[in-house]
């Protein structure tokens, strides 16, 4: 029973982490497409007219993004913050505000 209490903080810490590196871009794409779908439905025509079409269309770039950031360090905490910013985004907000930009840029450290 004592082992359970020892493991609980670890489990809580792990679930508080952001997405794995290989899932990050997929989750960003889902959030961006959800935002477009809700706030700019006319823009969705560019992506085939619906949420699934947007996700499929944008997903074609994930390999390119994976390649571009292959040699960079990935920060799961920053990824979680960036995705949280996307999830909290409303149609009245400025898309990609300074805070959001700062959070999302912190996801990758490419040594620049």
C-alpha positions as CSV (number, residue, x, y, z in Angstrom):
1,X,0.0,0.0,0.0
2,X,2.9,2.4,0.8
3,X,4.2,1.9,-2.8
4,X,1.0,3.4,-4.2
5,X,1.5,6.6,-2.2
6,X,5.1,6.7,-3.4
7,X,4.0,6.3,-7.1
8,X,1.1,8.8,-7.0
9,X,3.2,11.9,-7.2
10,X,5.2,10.4,-10.1
11,X,2.0,9.6,-12.0
12,X,0.6,13.0,-11.4
13,X,3.8,14.6,-12.7
14,X,3.9,12.4,-15.8
15,X,0.3,13.2,-16.7
16,X,1.0,16.9,-16.2
17,X,3.6,16.8,-18.9
18,X,2.9,17.8,-22.4
19,X,2.5,15.5,-25.4
20,X,5.3,13.4,-26.7
21,X,7.5,14.9,-29.4
22,X,5.9,12.7,-32.1
23,X,2.3,13.7,-31.1
24,X,2.9,17.4,-30.8
25,X,2.4,18.6,-34.4
26,X,-0.7,16.4,-34.7
27,X,-2.2,18.0,-31.6
28,X,-1.3,21.5,-32.8
29,X,-3.0,20.8,-36.2
30,X,-6.1,19.6,-34.4
31,X,-6.3,22.8,-32.3
32,X,-5.6,25.1,-35.3
33,X,-8.3,23.4,-37.4
34,X,-10.8,23.5,-34.5
35,X,-10.1,27.2,-34.2
36,X,-10.6,27.9,-37.9
37,X,-13.7,25.8,-37.9
38,X,-15.3,27.7,-35.1
39,X,-14.1,31.2,-35.8
40,X,-13.5,31.3,-39.6
41,X,-15.9,28.7,-41.1
42,X,-15.7,30.3,-44.6
43,X,-11.9,29.7,-44.5
44,X,-12.6,26.0,-44.1
45,X,-13.5,25.8,-47.8
46,X,-9.8,26.2,-48.5
47,X,-9.3,22.9,-46.6
48,X,-12.1,20.9,-48.2
49,X,-14.9,22.5,-46.2
50,X,-14.8,20.6,-42.9
51,X,-12.7,19.8,-39.8
52,X,-11.5,16.5,-41.1
53,X,-10.4,18.0,-44.4
54,X,-8.5,20.7,-42.6
55,X,-6.7,18.2,-40.4
56,X,-5.9,16.0,-43.4
57,X,-4.7,18.9,-45.4
58,X,-2.4,20.3,-42.7
59,X,-1.1,16.9,-41.7
60,X,0.7,16.6,-45.0
61,X,3.3,19.0,-43.5
62,X,4.1,17.1,-40.3
63,X,6.9,15.1,-42.0
64,X,8.5,18.4,-43.1
65,X,8.1,19.9,-39.6
66,X,9.5,16.7,-38.0
67,X,12.6,17.0,-40.4
68,X,13.0,20.7,-39.7
69,X,13.1,20.2,-35.9
70,X,14.9,16.8,-35.9
71,X,18.1,18.2,-34.3
72,X,16.3,20.5,-31.8
73,X,15.6,19.8,-28.2
74,X,11.9,19.4,-27.4
75,X,10.3,20.9,-24.2
76,X,7.2,19.0,-23.2
77,X,6.2,21.6,-20.6
78,X,6.4,24.4,-23.2
79,X,4.4,22.1,-25.6
80,X,1.7,21.7,-23.0
81,X,1.6,25.5,-22.5
82,X,1.4,26.2,-26.3
83,X,-1.4,23.7,-26.7
84,X,-3.2,25.1,-23.7
85,X,-3.0,28.5,-25.4
86,X,-4.6,27.1,-28.5
87,X,-7.3,25.4,-26.5
88,X,-8.1,28.6,-24.6
89,X,-8.2,30.7,-27.8
90,X,-11.6,32.2,-28.5
91,X,-12.8,33.9,-31.7
92,X,-12.5,37.3,-29.9
93,X,-8.8,36.7,-29.1
94,X,-5.9,37.8,-31.3
95,X,-4.6,34.7,-33.0
96,X,-1.1,33.9,-32.0
97,X,-0.8,36.7,-29.4
98,X,2.6,37.6,-27.9
99,X,2.1,35.3,-24.9
100,X,1.1,32.4,-27.2
101,X,4.0,33.1,-29.5
102,X,6.4,33.0,-26.6
103,X,5.0,29.8,-25.3
104,X,5.0,28.1,-28.7
105,X,8.5,29.2,-29.6
106,X,9.8,27.8,-26.4
107,X,8.8,24.3,-27.5
108,X,11.9,23.9,-29.6
109,X,15.5,24.8,-28.8
110,X,17.5,24.6,-32.0
111,X,20.6,26.3,-30.6
112,X,20.0,29.5,-32.6
